[in-house]
Amino acid sequence: MSGYVENDPSVYGAIYMQGAKHDGAGALTTIGDSGILFNIANNTSKKFTILGNGNVLVGTTTVVDDEKLRVNGDIYGDGDISALTFTDRASPIPEGRDKTVLDDIMKIKIVGTEDKSTLPDYVQSNQSATVYEDVELVEILQSEALETVEVSQDVIVETTDKGKVVKGKLLKEVKQEKKGYKLVEGVVTEDIQETSVYEQEIVSKVQPKTSVHFDSLTGKFYQKAGEGEVKKVDGKIVQTIKTGTTIEEGTNLGLSVSMLIVAVQEQQKQIEALKKKLNP
């Protein structure tokens, strides 16, 4: 998918998509706030949804309140996150411990940056991150790159129309399926959808193996190193592949705030106890 704009892109984007629904009288109308405007699915599993009010759902189809973005899963970012407020949904600090939160805080080491390994375990939030590497692909011979497979395709026939030869698909049948009812000029009629079915044939086709990348600019073939995007970098054909995982140390922001609140409360109790000793 690609697009462009002639002059001012402030009205319509270079790529513009418009959704609507039928109002039952043959006209188009706006989709309601809770209606689905856009979907991306993996087979039948919906992975990305935009509702009529612009709210976005990622990895879920559950709507809670009027959240502009709802994600089922972790969110990872390299930049800053800014918000007016944060809601802490984290678990509380474990109870029944034999030491205070102040004891935990005193053990945190700060040398230039925070040593996350010295944080209390209840505020540590380590994440598993995938490690990728660009691997230069090796050129192979055409005889090694191609294979012959059998595929099913539409039967193409030639007909003559006004002296011209026209190629087209050979129609097998037209299936009719009742989708419901529709209103046409005030009359309720059955909504029948027709689907054309074409004759198929099995043919042999020569194509690159799935483990081979064909560079259309040079006409050369390359052996892939695995799964991942193939691109050209500094004149070389490389593939970005997964080489492993690493653990990135993080901090649970919600529990960190809870820890500081409890620490202030503990300190306040210690101050009150000290006041009673000094002023019995």
C-alpha positions in Angstrom: 0.0 0.0 0.0 1.3 3.4 -0.9 0.0 6.9 -1.6 0.9 10.5 -2.3 -0.7 14.0 -2.1 -0.5 16.7 -4.6 0.0 19.7 -2.3 -1.6 20.1 1.1 -1.7 16.9 3.2 -3.6 18.7 6.0 -7.1 17.7 4.6 -6.5 14.1 3.6 -3.5 11.8 4.3 -1.4 10.3 1.5 -3.3 7.1 2.3 -7.0 7.7 3.2 -9.5 5.0 4.3 -13.2 5.7 4.9 -15.7 3.4 6.6 -19.5 3.7 6.9 -22.6 1.6 7.2 -25.9 1.3 5.3 -28.9 3.0 7.0 -31.4 0.4 5.7 -32.7 2.7 3.0 -29.7 2.4 0.6 -27.8 5.4 2.0 -24.5 5.5 3.9 -24.3 6.8 7.4 -21.8 7.1 10.3 -20.9 4.0 12.3 -21.8 4.3 16.0 -19.3 4.9 18.8 -19.2 1.3 19.9 -19.4 -0.1 16.3 -16.3 -1.6 14.7 -14.8 0.7 12.1 -11.6 -1.2 11.3 -10.3 -4.8 12.1 -7.1 -6.7 11.5 -7.3 -10.4 12.3 -5.0 -13.4 12.3 -7.4 -15.9 10.7 -10.5 -15.5 12.9 -8.6 -14.0 15.9 -9.0 -10.2 16.0 -5.7 -8.5 16.9 -6.3 -4.8 16.2 -9.6 -2.9 16.3 -10.6 0.7 15.8 -14.1 1.6 17.0 -16.4 4.2 15.6 -15.4 6.7 18.3 -11.7 6.3 17.4 -10.8 4.1 20.4 -8.1 1.5 19.7 -8.0 -2.0 21.0 -4.8 -4.1 20.6 -4.8 -7.8 21.4 -8.4 -7.6 22.8 -11.9 -6.9 21.8 -13.0 -5.9 25.4 -14.2 -2.3 25.8 -13.8 -0.9 29.3 -15.2 2.7 30.0 -14.1 5.1 27.3 -10.3 4.3 27.1 -8.8 5.7 23.9 -6.2 2.9 23.9 -6.5 -0.5 25.5 -3.7 -3.1 25.2 -3.8 -6.7 26.3 -0.2 -7.3 27.0 3.1 -5.5 27.8 4.0 -2.2 26.2 7.7 -1.5 25.5 9.1 1.9 24.5 12.5 3.6 24.1 11.2 7.1 24.7 9.4 9.1 27.3 5.9 8.4 28.6 4.0 11.5 29.8 0.6 11.6 31.4 -1.4 13.9 33.8 -2.3 11.0 36.1 -1.4 7.3 36.6 -3.6 4.7 38.1 -1.7 2.1 40.1 -3.2 -1.4 39.5 -0.1 -3.2 40.9 -0.2 -5.7 43.8 0.4 -4.2 47.2 3.7 -4.5 49.1 3.8 -8.0 50.6 2.7 -8.1 54.3 4.2 -10.1 57.2 7.7 -9.0 56.4 10.3 -8.9 59.2 11.8 -5.6 58.1 10.5 -2.1 57.2 10.3 -0.5 53.7 12.8 2.0 55.0 15.3 -0.9 55.5 14.7 -1.9 51.9 15.3 1.7 50.6 18.5 2.1 52.6 19.9 -0.9 50.7 19.4 0.7 47.3 22.7 1.7 45.7 23.0 4.8 43.6 26.2 5.2 41.7 25.5 7.6 38.8 22.4 5.6 38.0 20.3 3.3 40.1 21.6 -0.3 40.6 18.3 -2.1 39.9 19.6 -5.4 41.4 19.6 -3.7 44.8 15.9 -2.7 44.6 13.5 -4.7 46.7 12.2 -7.7 44.7 8.6 -6.5 44.9 9.5 -3.4 42.7 11.8 -5.1 40.3 10.1 -5.6 36.9 12.5 -7.4 34.5 11.5 -7.8 30.9 12.6 -10.4 28.4 13.7 -8.6 25.2 14.4 -10.2 21.8 17.9 -9.7 20.4 18.1 -9.1 16.6 21.1 -9.1 14.3 21.7 -8.2 10.6 23.3 -11.1 8.9 24.7 -10.8 5.4 23.2 -13.3 3.0 25.2 -15.5 0.7 24.6 -15.5 -3.0 23.6 -18.9 -4.5 23.2 -20.3 -8.1 19.8 -20.1 -9.8 19.8 -23.9 -10.1 20.0 -24.1 -6.3 17.4 -21.4 -5.7 14.5 -22.6 -7.8 12.0 -25.5 -7.4 9.0 -26.8 -9.3 5.7 -27.0 -7.5 2.2 -27.8 -8.4 -0.4 -25.1 -7.8 -4.1 -24.6 -8.5 -5.1 -21.7 -10.7 -8.0 -20.4 -12.7 -8.5 -21.8 -16.2 -7.9 -19.0 -18.7 -9.7 -19.2 -22.1 -9.6 -17.1 -25.2 -12.7 -15.7 -26.8 -13.3 -13.4 -29.8 -15.2 -10.1 -29.3 -15.6 -7.9 -32.4 -12.5 -9.3 -34.0 -10.4 -9.0 -30.9 -9.0 -11.9 -28.8 -10.0 -11.6 -25.2 -8.7 -13.7 -22.4 -10.8 -14.4 -19.3 -11.5 -16.9 -16.6 -13.8 -19.9 -17.3 -16.9 -19.6 -15.3 -18.0 -22.8 -13.5 -21.1 -21.7 -11.6 -22.7 -18.7 -9.8 -23.6 -19.4 -6.2 -26.3 -17.5 -4.5 -26.4 -16.9 -0.7 -29.2 -15.3 1.3 -27.6 -12.6 3.6 -30.8 -11.3 5.0 -33.2 -8.6 3.9 -32.8 -5.1 2.6 -35.1 -2.1 2.0 -35.3 -0.9 -1.6 -37.6 2.1 -2.2 -39.8 1.2 0.7 -40.1 -2.5 -0.3 -38.6 -5.3 1.9 -36.7 -7.8 -0.4 -34.3 -10.6 0.2 -30.6 -9.6 0.1 -29.1 -12.2 -2.2 -25.3 -12.2 -2.7 -23.9 -13.8 -5.8 -20.4 -15.4 -5.9 -18.7 -16.5 -9.1 -16.9 -19.8 -9.0 -14.3 -20.4 -11.7 -12.9 -23.6 -13.1 -9.5 -24.6 -11.6 -6.6 -26.6 -13.0 -3.3 -27.9 -11.6 -0.2 -26.6 -13.3 3.5 -26.9 -12.6 5.2 -23.6 -11.7 8.9 -22.8 -11.2 9.5 -20.4 -8.3 12.1 -19.6 -5.7 12.3 -21.8 -2.6 10.8 -20.3 0.5 14.3 -20.2 2.0 15.6 -18.1 -0.9 15.5 -14.3 -1.5 15.4 -13.0 -5.0 16.7 -9.5 -5.5 14.7 -7.9 -8.3 17.3 -5.1 -8.8 20.2 -7.4 -9.6 18.5 -10.6 -10.6 20.5 -12.6 -8.0 19.5 -15.2 -5.5 20.4 -15.3 -1.9 20.1 -18.0 0.8 18.1 -16.7 3.7 19.5 -17.1 7.2 16.1 -17.7 8.8 12.9 -15.8 9.4 13.0 -12.0 9.2 13.1 -8.9 7.0 15.5 -8.9 4.1 16.9 -5.5 3.1 19.9 -3.8 1.4 22.4 -2.0 3.7 25.5 -0.3 2.2 25.1 -2.3 -1.0 24.9 -5.7 0.8 21.8 -7.9 1.1 21.2 -8.6 4.8 18.4 -10.2 6.8 17.4 -9.2 10.3 17.0 -12.4 12.3 16.3 -13.3 15.9 19.5 -14.5 17.6 18.2 -14.8 21.2 16.8 -13.0 24.2 18.2 -10.8 26.9 16.8 -9.7 30.3 16.3 -5.9 30.6 16.1 -4.7 34.2 13.1 -2.5 34.9 11.2 -0.9 37.8 7.5 -1.3 38.6 6.5 2.4 38.8 3.2 1.8 40.7 4.9 -0.3 43.4 7.8 2.2 43.6 5.3 4.9 44.5 3.6 2.6 47.0 7.0 1.9 48.5 7.7 5.6 49.0 4.3 6.2 50.5 4.7 3.4 53.0 8.3 4.6 53.8 7.0 8.1 54.6 4.3 6.5 56.9 6.9 4.4 58.6 9.2 7.4 59.1 6.3 9.4 60.5 5.7 6.7 63.1 9.3 6.7 64.0 9.3 10.5 64.4 6.2 10.3 66.6 7.8 7.5 68.8 10.9 9.7 69.1 8.8 12.7 70.2 7.2 10.6 73.0 10.6 9.5 74.3 11.9 13.1 74.3 8.7 14.5 75.8 7.2 11.7 78.0 
